[in-house]
Amino acid sequence: MVVVGAGIIGLTTALALASTGRLAVTVVTRDTDATAADGARVFTSGGSGGFWMPFHCDPERLVRGWAAATLDVLIAEAQTPGTGVGVFPGVLLHPPPPAAVPPRPWWAALPDLHFASVGAGHPRVPRGYPGGYYFESAIADMDAYLPVLRGRLAAAGVRVVVVGADLQAGDAASLLTAARAAVAAAPAGGGGGSVGGGGAPPPPPPPPPAIVVNCSGLGSVALVGDDTLIPARGVTVVVEPTTPVSGFVSESPTGDGRELAYILNRGRGRLTVGGTYHEGDWSRTAPDAEVAALLDRAAAVVPAVAGAKRLRQWVGLRPVRAAGIRLEAEAVPSGKPGGAPAGTVVHNYGHGGGGGTVCWGCAADAVRLVEAAVAAGNAG
Ligand SMILES: Cc1cc2nc3c(=O)[nH]c(=O)nc-3n(C[C@H](O)[C@H](O)[C@H](O)COP(=O)(O)OP(=O)(O)OC[C@H]3O[C@@H](n4cnc5c(N)ncnc54)[C@H](O)[C@@H]3O)c2cc1C
């Protein structure tokens, strides 16, 4: 079976599928963190803040379980050196009056977060803010975590096929065909193959199940013709402050929510500074004035940002979907009257501003959908 996409959703989904030990998996992708060039990424995951906090990520009734499951995994990852995942204290700031104090978010109830209301004067509340919500959360340094996940895939024998051009499709049926054809056309190697040991040649393997898991993020606008999926453009700057800054701090979105300040520990003495949220904006450039305004807002919250060395700036497009994340199986008809389906596409895309917050929970549900399709005979 084939997973399309090697962002945080594709990698975690492929790992969850491979870890069942029952499913042979190949990943097909245009980009990985190793191939995508900064500033020109179809690939949103590489520049993500990697911060566990549900943000523009729906529907809430499903996100509750996915986010909780992912937090558990990330906290466990933080125990292992080298994953790039850490657990940090921080604060979600209340806006200054006359703006109202934002309601406690639903996720405040998760015990691992140690969520608490704090007032002005708390050591984590910058001057000028009336207080905020203190909590402890996971942050994944995507520059480290994505390669770690790819390394685990290689160790599990999962091939990652990097195609030189976008797959072309427009619906589930054509995606099923295009993704499987890309695997068939790829030269063998890179994991997943068997090495001969002499003697009689092994029997040809059975044909792989006709299942494609669609983890193509914003690529699904074209790949499956989903015009309810739109970009929400965000700009971040990675900086290295001269004085260490621990944990994270974020303003609560107010007004139209398009501009806010957040400062996240990115590990290795660096910070991810954001941010913006511009729905419907496909631009991948960040004008100097926009970056300067973003850094000014952040420096007002954390003064160390002002003198920090700029390492890189980045524009990413969050895959936001009107109805929220699409995680469901779509059987592809055979085209013959009464015939069994030709295969199944399991969709796992549209994670908006929270792909890193729900990835492991969504991956577990994607595995259940794949296994159900196999059990139902919908795998070609
Ligand atoms: C500025 C910013 C900050 C963010 N911060 C956070 C945060 O702190 N915490 C959080 O949880 N989330 C955050 N997000 C959101 C998060 O980054 C996304 O939800 C997540 O990256 C989506 O992952 P994905 O794997 O679905 O998509 P992507 O990472 O975009 O991966 C899509 C994959 O599909 C492949 N693909 C697409 N189309 C094709 C095609 N036609 N042919 C072949 N391959 C194709 C691509 O090459 C790529 O490998 C942030 C986003 C932005 C923009």
The ligand as an SDF file (V2000), in Angstrom:
LIG
                    3D

 53 58  0  0  0  0  0  0  0  0999 V2000
    3.6370   29.2540   10.0390 C   0  0  0  0  0  0  0  0  0  0  0  0
    3.0750   27.9220   10.4840 C   0  0  0  0  0  0  0  0  0  0  0  0
    3.2830   27.5120   11.7960 C   0  0  0  0  0  0  0  0  0  0  0  0
    2.7250   26.2970   12.2190 C   0  0  0  0  0  0  0  0  0  0  0  0
    2.9340   25.9130   13.5180 N   0  0  0  0  0  0  0  0  0  0  0  0
    2.3610   24.7770   13.9670 C   0  0  0  0  0  0  0  0  0  0  0  0
    2.5540   24.3680   15.3110 C   0  0  0  0  0  0  0  0  0  0  0  0
    3.2700   25.0140   16.0900 O   0  0  0  0  0  0  0  0  0  0  0  0
    1.9420   23.2250   15.7330 N   0  0  0  0  0  0  0  0  0  0  0  0
    1.1560   22.4690   14.8980 C   0  0  0  0  0  0  0  0  0  0  0  0
    0.6010   21.4540   15.3410 O   0  0  0  0  0  0  0  0  0  0  0  0
    0.9650   22.8240   13.5950 N   0  0  0  0  0  0  0  0  0  0  0  0
    1.5410   23.9580   13.1370 C   0  0  0  0  0  0  0  0  0  0  0  0
    1.3550   24.3400   11.8310 N   0  0  0  0  0  0  0  0  0  0  0  0
    0.4760   23.5330   10.9820 C   0  0  0  0  0  0  0  0  0  0  0  0
    1.2230   22.3130   10.4450 C   0  0  0  0  0  0  0  0  0  0  0  0
    2.4520   22.7200    9.9160 O   0  0  0  0  0  0  0  0  0  0  0  0
    0.3720   21.6080    9.3800 C   0  0  0  0  0  0  0  0  0  0  0  0
   -0.8910   21.2710    9.8930 O   0  0  0  0  0  0  0  0  0  0  0  0
    1.0850   20.3220    8.9290 C   0  0  0  0  0  0  0  0  0  0  0  0
    2.3990   20.5990    8.5430 O   0  0  0  0  0  0  0  0  0  0  0  0
    0.3440   19.6370    7.8000 C   0  0  0  0  0  0  0  0  0  0  0  0
    1.1140   18.4910    7.5140 O   0  0  0  0  0  0  0  0  0  0  0  0
    0.8760   17.6120    6.2230 P   0  0  0  0  0  0  0  0  0  0  0  0
    1.8170   16.4560    6.3520 O   0  0  0  0  0  0  0  0  0  0  0  0
   -0.5720   17.3530    6.0500 O   0  0  0  0  0  0  0  0  0  0  0  0
    1.2810   18.5710    5.0060 O   0  0  0  0  0  0  0  0  0  0  0  0
    2.7380   18.9170    4.3490 P   0  0  0  0  0  0  0  0  0  0  0  0
    3.7820   19.0490    5.3890 O   0  0  0  0  0  0  0  0  0  0  0  0
    2.5060   20.0800    3.4670 O   0  0  0  0  0  0  0  0  0  0  0  0
    3.0600   17.6280    3.5170 O   0  0  0  0  0  0  0  0  0  0  0  0
    2.3630   17.3280    2.3290 C   0  0  0  0  0  0  0  0  0  0  0  0
    3.1330   16.2560    1.6030 C   0  0  0  0  0  0  0  0  0  0  0  0
    2.4110   15.8690    0.4430 O   0  0  0  0  0  0  0  0  0  0  0  0
    3.2730   15.9230   -0.6780 C   0  0  0  0  0  0  0  0  0  0  0  0
    2.4780   16.2460   -1.8600 N   0  0  0  0  0  0  0  0  0  0  0  0
    1.5110   17.1760   -1.9570 C   0  0  0  0  0  0  0  0  0  0  0  0
    1.0120   17.1890   -3.2010 N   0  0  0  0  0  0  0  0  0  0  0  0
    1.6800   16.2260   -3.8970 C   0  0  0  0  0  0  0  0  0  0  0  0
    1.6190   15.7500   -5.2190 C   0  0  0  0  0  0  0  0  0  0  0  0
    0.7590   16.2390   -6.1460 N   0  0  0  0  0  0  0  0  0  0  0  0
    2.4690   14.7500   -5.6050 N   0  0  0  0  0  0  0  0  0  0  0  0
    3.3410   14.2270   -4.7140 C   0  0  0  0  0  0  0  0  0  0  0  0
    3.4440   14.6460   -3.4390 N   0  0  0  0  0  0  0  0  0  0  0  0
    2.6110   15.6300   -3.0340 C   0  0  0  0  0  0  0  0  0  0  0  0
    4.2870   16.9960   -0.3480 C   0  0  0  0  0  0  0  0  0  0  0  0
    5.4670   16.8530   -1.1160 O   0  0  0  0  0  0  0  0  0  0  0  0
    4.5100   16.7090    1.1370 C   0  0  0  0  0  0  0  0  0  0  0  0
    5.4330   15.6710    1.3290 O   0  0  0  0  0  0  0  0  0  0  0  0
    1.9570   25.5100   11.3390 C   0  0  0  0  0  0  0  0  0  0  0  0
    1.8020   25.9050   10.0120 C   0  0  0  0  0  0  0  0  0  0  0  0
    2.3600   27.1020    9.5820 C   0  0  0  0  0  0  0  0  0  0  0  0
    2.2000   27.5220    8.1540 C   0  0  0  0  0  0  0  0  0  0  0  0
  1  2  1  0
  2  3  1  0
  2 52  2  0
  3  4  2  0
  4  5  1  0
  4 50  1  0
  5  6  2  0
  6  7  1  0
  6 13  1  0
  7  8  2  0
  7  9  1  0
  9 10  1  0
 10 11  2  0
 10 12  1  0
 12 13  2  0
 13 14  1  0
 14 15  1  0
 14 50  1  0
 15 16  1  0
 16 17  1  0
 16 18  1  0
 18 19  1  0
 18 20  1  0
 20 21  1  0
 20 22  1  0
 22 23  1  0
 23 24  1  0
 24 25  2  0
 24 26  1  0
 24 27  1  0
 27 28  1  0
 28 29  2  0
 28 30  1  0
 28 31  1  0
 31 32  1  0
 32 33  1  0
 33 34  1  0
 33 48  1  0
 34 35  1  0
 35 36  1  0
 35 46  1  0
 36 37  1  0
 36 45  1  0
 37 38  2  0
 38 39  1  0
 39 40  1  0
 39 45  2  0
 40 41  1  0
 40 42  2  0
 42 43  1  0
 43 44  2  0
 44 45  1  0
 46 47  1  0
 46 48  1  0
 48 49  1  0
 50 51  2  0
 51 52  1  0
 52 53  1  0
M  END
$$$$
